[in-house]
Each structure stands twice: as C-alpha cells, then as structure tokens.
Amino acid sequence: MMFKKKVVLMAVSSSGGHIYPALALAEKLSDLYQEKKQLNSLKIHIVHPNSFLSRKILQSTPYTCHTLSLGGMAKGQSLLRRLKTLSQLPTSFLKAFTLIQKIKPDVILGTGGSVTVPFLLIGFLLRKKRAIWEGNLKMGLANRISSFFTNHVFTAFPFVENLNPKKQIWSAYPLRKKVQKETPVKKDFFPENKFKVLVLGGSQGSMFLNQVVSEALIQKDWRKDIIIYHQTGYKYFKPICEKYKSLKNVFPFSFSSEIRNYYKGCDLIFSRAGAGSILEVAFFGKSLVLIPITHSAGGHQLKNALNLFSKSCVDMILEKDFNAESFKKKILELKEDEKDRENLGRKLSQIPNKEDKILNWILRDLCI
C-alpha cells in the first residue's frame, strides 16, 4: 500500500492542551509514512501564536513552524486585549490566505485558540479539507466560531456542550509518544517508601496554585514521608525556588518534556482541569484532584471537573475552597485511604476512549 503526497497544516494556540494533541497527531502521521518508507511524501506545517511557551515546545520539532500573532476574544480578556485582537484580524486573515496559497495544504486542522479561526475560514472559502479538535466538554469561543466553517469536530468526550451533534465525531485523545513510551521510573528520584504528590499548574503555570501550595509547604511538621513535585510554570519558577530553598523533599520544576515520569512515579496528582492534563493522567490511572479555573474561557475547566467529579472519576476542590489547609487535608486523607485512591485512578482510567478517527479522516482517499 502506498500513500499519496500529503501536506497537513495544523493551527494551535499558546497552551499545551492545544499544542500537544497536534504534535501527537503529527507524530502518528509521520510514523505511518515512515513505516511505508515514504516520509518524504509527507509535509507537516504548524502555525502558532509566537508565545514563549509555543516557541519552547515547538523549537525541537521536525515540522515546519510558522507564527501568527493574534490575541484572544474569550470572556475574561480585557477590553484592551479584545480591541487589539479586532485590529489584528484583517492582517491575520491575509497572512492565513497567503500561507495557504503558498504551501497548498491538503488538510487543515485547528486544535483551538484564536489562530485557528482565520485558517478554518480561509480553508472554507478555498474548499480545503478541514476539521477541528476539541478536547474539553465545552467548546471555547475560537472553536465555536471555527465550527461554522467545517463539517467535522473531533472530540475527546462523547458529549460536548454548544456543539452541533451532527458535526461531532467522538475520537481518541491523541497522546504523544513521550507520554506512552515504556521507561522505568527513577527510584532514586521517586522512592517507593515515600508518598509522592505531583502538583500541576497547567502548561503556563498557575500563580494561584503556586501561592496556595507554597504557603502549605513552608509550614512544618506535616510532610513526614511525603515528597512534593511542583510544576510552577516558567514565569514563576525562580520565586518559587527561592521559597523552597531550605525545604527537604520538595522539588519544583518549571515545565517538563518528560512529564510521563512524574505521572508514573507519583501516587496522587493535583491539577488544573484542562482536558490534556486530565486525559494524560487517565492513561496512567492515577488518583487526581482537580482545582478548576473558575473563569477559564467559556467555563470549560469547571465543566470538565464537575462532569468527572459527578462520576466519581476524580476528586475536586473549587478555587474558593482551595487554601493551604484544604490542600494539606486532602493529601493526608488520600495518603491514608489507599482504597479511595485506587478507586479514583481505576474509574478515571475507564473514561471511554474511542478509536483514533482523526488519523483515519486525514488519511482517507490517500491510499494508492
């Protein structure tokens, strides 16, 4: 079996939850072409908003990257930022049109964020094959707008709010090879005789989580036999390190491309409620406590958390209730209740996951 030559364009935002699914799909496509010794027949282009995080994540990828600076319009953005985004739209659509005409993609896939919108609209006008990836239970503003210009919206969950069900295709969550690969956990860094807790603030870090968690950790005499691994985000890493410099068994890190080691090595995970983090943790069947962002775009994090909490797949603490005392209390409770932890991890790992229909859609009609 042979594949036709293929050019794929992916538009992503500045968050890991949008970038990583695109990278996972790019990896899988590349592997399929590599298996047939036809990798030269595949060209993958990724457009990102030129943020610090998107540059950091994409800098070592083998794919051709382009930038398109475009702000956000979702609820919670300042009026000034919205006005700036509106002023950028004409130039953004022109750049999208120019790039599409230049590289002539066979497929355009948007994974969320404002950069998606101009490419899906221009793709619609030029009659390109196009689709959206939506990982959350509630679509963000950019994907809601983009959905008008495509007939296919691939989703990680069987039901997504504010999405026409005729357009929805329930598919598997694309996991990166770095998350799935089997590697032994470093026992010197994740000792078996300690209770190990991972705190995730999302790909960009969370000032709120950092403040609460650091306040709890500097308090003495409660962390016996407990190790904390705290993902702070690049922006907050240095000040958090300064707070922790005299603490034992507390390991801050800004961001990790080898996050699977932390997933696998820890007993309990605290996290924001973005779909990417949830579904990656689900792959490892670990007990998860969600602290959803109250005012995330479209309220999608709260929707994700409430849905899974109602099914006893996760534990949850709302932002208004999350403080140093509730954080400590939840750790100590779940440390002692191994059965509860196991039940949470087991139920989370059973979140239904469909076959990878996105790849099938991209590759349709490509066999010679």
C-alpha positions as CSV (number, residue, x, y, z in Angstrom):
1,M,0.0,0.0,0.0
2,M,1.3,3.5,-0.9
3,F,0.3,6.9,0.3
4,K,-0.2,10.0,-1.9
5,K,1.9,13.1,-1.2
6,K,0.3,15.0,1.7
7,V,0.6,18.5,3.1
8,V,-1.0,19.0,6.5
9,L,-1.5,22.3,8.2
10,M,-2.2,22.5,11.9
11,A,-3.2,25.7,13.7
12,V,-2.6,25.7,17.5
13,S,-2.8,28.2,20.4
14,S,-0.3,29.0,23.1
15,S,-1.3,26.3,25.6
16,G,0.0,22.8,25.9
17,G,-3.6,21.5,25.8
18,H,-3.8,22.7,22.2
19,I,-0.2,22.1,21.1
20,Y,0.3,18.6,22.3
21,P,-2.7,17.0,20.5
22,A,-1.4,18.5,17.3
23,L,2.1,17.2,18.0
24,A,0.7,13.7,18.8
25,L,-1.2,13.6,15.5
26,A,1.9,14.8,13.6
27,E,4.0,12.1,15.2
28,K,1.5,9.4,14.3
29,L,1.2,10.6,10.7
30,S,5.0,10.7,10.4
31,D,5.2,7.1,11.8
32,L,2.7,5.8,9.3
33,Y,4.6,7.3,6.4
34,Q,7.9,6.2,7.8
35,E,6.6,2.6,8.0
36,K,6.0,2.7,4.3
37,K,9.3,4.4,3.7
38,Q,7.5,7.4,2.3
39,L,8.3,10.1,4.9
40,N,9.4,12.4,2.1
41,S,5.9,12.4,0.8
42,L,4.5,14.0,4.0
43,K,4.9,17.7,4.9
44,I,3.5,19.0,8.2
45,H,3.2,22.7,8.9
46,I,2.3,24.0,12.4
47,V,1.1,27.6,12.9
48,H,1.4,29.0,16.4
49,P,0.9,32.4,18.1
50,N,4.6,33.0,18.8
51,S,4.2,32.9,22.6
52,F,7.1,31.9,24.8
53,L,5.5,28.5,25.6
54,S,4.6,27.7,22.0
55,R,8.2,28.5,20.9
56,K,9.6,26.4,23.7
57,I,7.5,23.4,23.0
58,L,7.9,23.5,19.2
59,Q,11.6,24.5,18.9
60,S,12.8,20.9,18.7
61,T,10.1,19.5,16.4
62,P,11.0,18.3,12.9
63,Y,8.0,20.1,11.5
64,T,7.9,23.4,9.6
65,C,6.6,26.1,12.0
66,H,5.0,29.5,11.2
67,T,3.8,32.2,13.5
68,L,0.7,34.3,13.5
69,S,0.3,36.7,16.4
70,L,-3.3,37.1,17.4
71,G,-4.8,37.9,20.8
72,G,-7.8,36.4,22.5
73,M,-11.5,37.3,22.5
74,A,-12.9,35.0,25.1
75,K,-14.7,36.0,28.2
76,G,-12.2,37.2,30.8
77,Q,-10.0,39.0,28.4
78,S,-9.6,42.7,29.0
79,L,-11.3,45.2,26.7
80,L,-7.9,46.5,25.5
81,R,-6.9,43.0,24.5
82,R,-10.1,42.4,22.7
83,L,-9.8,45.7,20.8
84,K,-6.2,44.8,19.9
85,T,-7.4,41.4,18.6
86,L,-10.0,43.0,16.4
87,S,-7.4,45.3,14.9
88,Q,-5.2,42.3,14.1
89,L,-8.0,40.3,12.3
90,P,-7.6,41.8,8.8
91,T,-3.8,41.2,8.7
92,S,-4.3,37.7,10.2
93,F,-6.8,36.7,7.5
94,L,-4.4,38.0,4.8
95,K,-1.5,36.1,6.3
96,A,-3.6,32.9,6.5
97,F,-4.7,33.2,2.9
98,T,-1.1,33.9,1.8
99,L,0.3,30.9,3.7
100,I,-2.4,28.5,2.5
101,Q,-1.8,29.6,-1.1
102,K,1.9,29.1,-0.7
103,I,2.0,25.6,0.9
104,K,-1.3,24.3,-0.6
105,P,-2.3,22.1,2.3
106,D,-4.5,19.0,1.6
107,V,-5.8,19.2,5.2
108,I,-6.3,22.0,7.7
109,L,-6.7,21.0,11.4
110,G,-7.4,23.5,14.2
111,T,-6.9,22.5,17.8
112,G,-8.3,25.6,19.5
113,G,-7.3,29.2,20.1
114,S,-7.7,32.3,18.1
115,V,-5.1,31.3,15.5
116,T,-7.5,28.5,14.4
117,V,-10.2,30.9,13.2
118,P,-8.5,32.6,10.1
119,F,-7.2,29.3,8.8
120,L,-10.5,27.5,9.1
121,L,-12.4,30.4,7.4
122,I,-9.9,30.7,4.6
123,G,-9.9,26.9,4.2
124,F,-13.6,27.0,3.9
125,L,-13.5,29.7,1.2
126,L,-10.8,27.8,-0.7
127,R,-12.7,24.4,-0.2
128,K,-9.9,22.7,1.7
129,K,-10.4,19.6,3.7
130,R,-10.7,20.9,7.3
131,A,-11.6,19.9,10.8
132,I,-11.4,20.9,14.5
133,W,-10.1,19.1,17.5
134,E,-11.9,19.8,20.8
135,G,-10.6,18.2,24.0
136,N,-13.0,19.8,26.5
137,L,-16.6,19.3,27.5
138,K,-17.4,22.8,26.5
139,M,-16.1,24.5,23.3
140,G,-14.1,27.7,23.6
141,L,-15.0,30.8,21.6
142,A,-12.5,30.2,18.9
143,N,-13.6,26.6,18.2
144,R,-17.3,27.7,18.3
145,I,-16.6,30.3,15.6
146,S,-14.4,27.9,13.6
147,S,-17.1,25.1,13.8
148,F,-19.3,27.2,11.4
149,F,-16.6,26.6,8.7
150,T,-16.2,22.9,9.0
151,N,-18.4,19.8,9.0
152,H,-16.2,17.8,11.4
153,V,-15.4,18.5,15.0
154,F,-13.4,15.6,16.7
155,T,-13.9,15.4,20.4
156,A,-12.4,13.6,23.4
157,F,-15.7,13.2,25.1
158,P,-19.0,11.7,23.9
159,F,-20.9,14.9,24.6
160,V,-19.7,18.5,24.1
161,E,-21.8,21.5,25.1
162,N,-22.7,24.1,22.5
163,L,-21.7,21.8,19.6
164,N,-24.0,20.7,16.8
165,P,-24.1,16.9,17.3
166,K,-24.3,16.3,13.5
167,K,-20.7,17.7,13.3
168,Q,-19.3,15.8,16.2
169,I,-17.1,12.8,15.8
170,W,-16.1,11.2,19.1
171,S,-12.4,10.1,18.8
172,A,-9.5,9.1,20.9
173,Y,-7.4,11.7,22.7
174,P,-4.1,12.0,20.8
175,L,-1.3,11.0,23.2
176,R,2.4,11.8,22.5
177,K,4.9,9.1,22.2
178,K,6.8,10.6,25.2
179,V,3.7,10.0,27.3
180,Q,3.1,6.5,26.1
181,K,6.6,5.0,25.9
182,E,7.6,2.5,28.5
183,T,10.6,3.7,30.5
184,P,11.5,2.7,34.1
185,V,10.8,5.2,36.8
186,K,14.0,6.5,38.5
187,K,13.6,5.1,42.0
188,D,16.2,7.4,43.5
189,F,14.0,10.4,42.4
190,F,10.7,8.7,43.1
191,P,11.5,6.5,46.2
192,E,9.0,3.7,46.9
193,N,8.9,4.2,50.6
194,K,7.6,7.8,50.3
195,F,4.1,9.1,49.4
196,K,4.7,11.2,46.3
197,V,2.4,14.1,45.2
198,L,2.5,16.0,41.9
199,V,1.1,19.5,41.6
200,L,0.4,20.7,38.0
201,G,-0.4,24.3,37.3
202,G,-1.0,23.8,33.6
203,S,1.5,24.4,30.8
204,Q,1.8,28.1,31.6
205,G,1.8,27.6,35.4
206,S,-0.7,29.0,37.9
207,M,0.0,31.9,40.2
208,F,-3.0,30.9,42.4
209,L,-1.9,27.3,42.8
210,N,1.7,28.4,43.4
211,Q,0.7,30.7,46.2
212,V,-1.5,28.2,48.0
213,V,0.8,25.3,47.6
214,S,3.9,27.2,48.6
215,E,2.1,28.5,51.7
216,A,1.2,25.0,52.7
217,L,4.7,23.5,52.1
218,I,6.6,26.1,54.1
219,Q,4.6,25.0,57.2
220,K,6.4,22.5,59.2
221,D,5.7,19.1,60.7
222,W,3.0,17.7,58.3
223,R,5.0,16.4,55.4
224,K,6.5,13.3,57.1
225,D,7.2,10.7,54.4
226,I,5.7,12.9,51.8
227,I,7.5,14.2,48.7
228,I,6.1,17.1,46.6
229,Y,6.9,17.7,42.9
230,H,5.6,21.1,42.0
231,Q,5.3,22.3,38.4
232,T,5.4,26.0,38.6
233,G,5.5,27.3,35.0
234,Y,8.5,29.2,33.6
235,K,7.2,32.6,34.8
236,Y,7.0,31.6,38.5
237,F,9.9,29.2,38.7
238,K,12.6,31.4,40.3
239,P,10.5,32.9,43.1
240,I,9.1,29.5,44.0
241,C,12.6,28.1,44.1
242,E,13.6,30.9,46.5
243,K,10.7,29.9,48.8
244,Y,11.7,26.2,48.7
245,K,15.4,26.5,49.0
246,S,15.5,25.4,52.6
247,L,12.9,22.7,52.3
248,K,13.5,19.0,52.1
249,N,11.6,16.6,49.8
250,V,10.1,19.5,47.7
251,F,11.2,19.5,44.1
252,P,10.0,22.5,41.9
253,F,10.3,22.4,38.2
254,S,9.1,24.9,35.6
255,F,8.0,22.5,32.9
256,S,9.0,19.1,31.7
257,S,9.1,17.4,28.3
258,E,9.3,14.1,30.3
259,I,6.1,14.6,32.3
260,R,5.3,10.9,32.0
261,N,7.9,10.1,34.6
262,Y,6.1,12.3,37.1
263,Y,2.7,10.8,36.2
264,K,4.0,7.3,36.6
265,G,6.2,7.9,39.7
266,C,3.6,9.7,41.8
267,D,0.8,8.4,44.0
268,L,-1.5,11.5,43.9
269,I,-1.8,14.4,41.5
270,F,-3.3,17.8,41.9
271,S,-4.1,19.6,38.7
272,R,-6.0,22.3,36.8
273,A,-8.8,20.9,34.8
274,G,-7.7,21.2,31.2
275,A,-8.6,18.2,29.1
276,G,-5.0,17.5,28.2
277,S,-3.8,17.0,31.8
278,I,-6.9,15.0,32.7
279,L,-6.6,12.6,29.9
280,E,-2.9,12.1,30.2
281,V,-3.3,11.3,33.9
282,A,-6.2,8.9,32.9
283,F,-3.7,7.0,30.7
284,F,-1.7,6.1,33.9
285,G,-4.8,5.5,36.1
286,K,-3.6,7.8,38.9
287,S,-5.8,9.4,41.5
288,L,-6.5,13.0,40.5
289,V,-7.7,16.1,42.4
290,L,-8.9,18.9,40.2
291,I,-8.8,22.6,41.0
292,P,-10.6,24.1,38.0
293,I,-10.0,27.7,37.0
294,T,-13.3,29.4,37.9
295,H,-13.2,31.8,35.0
296,S,-11.5,29.8,32.3
297,A,-12.6,30.6,28.7
298,G,-16.2,29.6,28.4
299,G,-16.0,27.9,31.8
300,H,-14.6,24.8,30.2
301,Q,-12.4,23.7,33.1
302,L,-15.3,23.8,35.6
303,K,-17.4,21.8,33.1
304,N,-14.7,19.2,32.8
305,A,-14.2,18.9,36.6
306,L,-17.9,18.8,37.5
307,N,-18.6,16.1,34.9
308,L,-15.9,13.8,36.1
309,F,-16.5,14.5,39.8
310,S,-20.2,13.6,39.3
311,K,-19.0,10.2,38.0
312,S,-16.5,9.7,40.9
313,C,-13.6,9.7,38.4
314,V,-11.8,12.5,40.2
315,D,-11.8,14.4,43.5
316,M,-12.3,18.2,43.2
317,I,-11.7,21.4,45.3
318,L,-13.2,24.6,44.0
319,E,-10.9,27.6,43.9
320,K,-12.9,29.4,46.6
321,D,-12.3,26.4,48.9
322,F,-8.7,25.7,47.9
323,N,-6.2,27.0,50.5
324,A,-3.2,25.8,52.4
325,E,-5.3,23.9,55.0
326,S,-7.6,22.2,52.4
327,F,-4.6,21.2,50.3
328,K,-2.8,19.6,53.3
329,K,-6.0,17.9,54.5
330,K,-6.7,16.4,51.1
331,I,-3.2,15.0,50.8
332,L,-3.3,13.5,54.3
333,E,-6.8,12.0,53.7
334,L,-5.8,10.3,50.5
335,K,-2.4,9.2,51.8
336,E,-4.2,7.2,54.4
337,D,-7.0,5.9,52.2
338,E,-5.3,3.8,49.6
339,K,-8.6,2.2,48.6
340,D,-10.1,5.6,47.7
341,R,-7.0,6.5,45.7
342,E,-7.2,3.2,43.8
343,N,-10.9,3.7,43.0
344,L,-10.3,7.2,41.7
345,G,-7.5,6.0,39.5
346,R,-9.4,3.0,38.2
347,K,-12.5,5.0,37.3
348,L,-10.5,7.7,35.7
349,S,-8.7,5.2,33.6
350,Q,-12.0,3.8,32.4
351,I,-13.1,7.1,30.7
352,P,-14.3,5.7,27.3
353,N,-11.7,6.2,24.6
354,K,-12.7,5.6,21.0
355,E,-10.5,4.6,18.1
356,D,-8.3,7.3,16.6
357,K,-10.7,8.6,13.9
358,I,-8.8,11.7,13.2
359,L,-6.0,9.9,11.5
360,N,-8.4,7.8,9.5
361,W,-10.1,11.1,8.4
362,I,-6.8,12.7,7.4
363,L,-5.6,9.6,5.5
364,R,-8.9,8.9,3.8
365,D,-8.5,8.5,0.0
366,L,-4.7,8.6,0.3
367,C,-4.0,5.0,-0.5
368,I,-2.9,4.2,-4.0
